Amino acid sequence: MNKQLLRVGEAADVLAVSRWTIYRWVEDGRLEGTKIGRGSLRVFRDSLDRLVQRNKTHEMNLSL
């Protein structure tokens, strides 16, 4: 079962970016997140999926 809310480190691992990039992207609105408890940030999994789909490029044909 896929988790619906990811910790910042988990989201960073999924996207292969730094934790600070995740914080910036949430602040900029590129990712959606929510604060839990005393400010612990969680990122919505479907937000990560949408980001990947928006930035997906077509495979390039590299045959010569």
Buried (B, 14 or more C-beta within 10 A) or exposed (E): EEEEBBBBEBBBEBBEEEBEBBBEBBEEEBBBBEEEEEEEBBBBBEBBEBBEEEEEEEEEEEEE
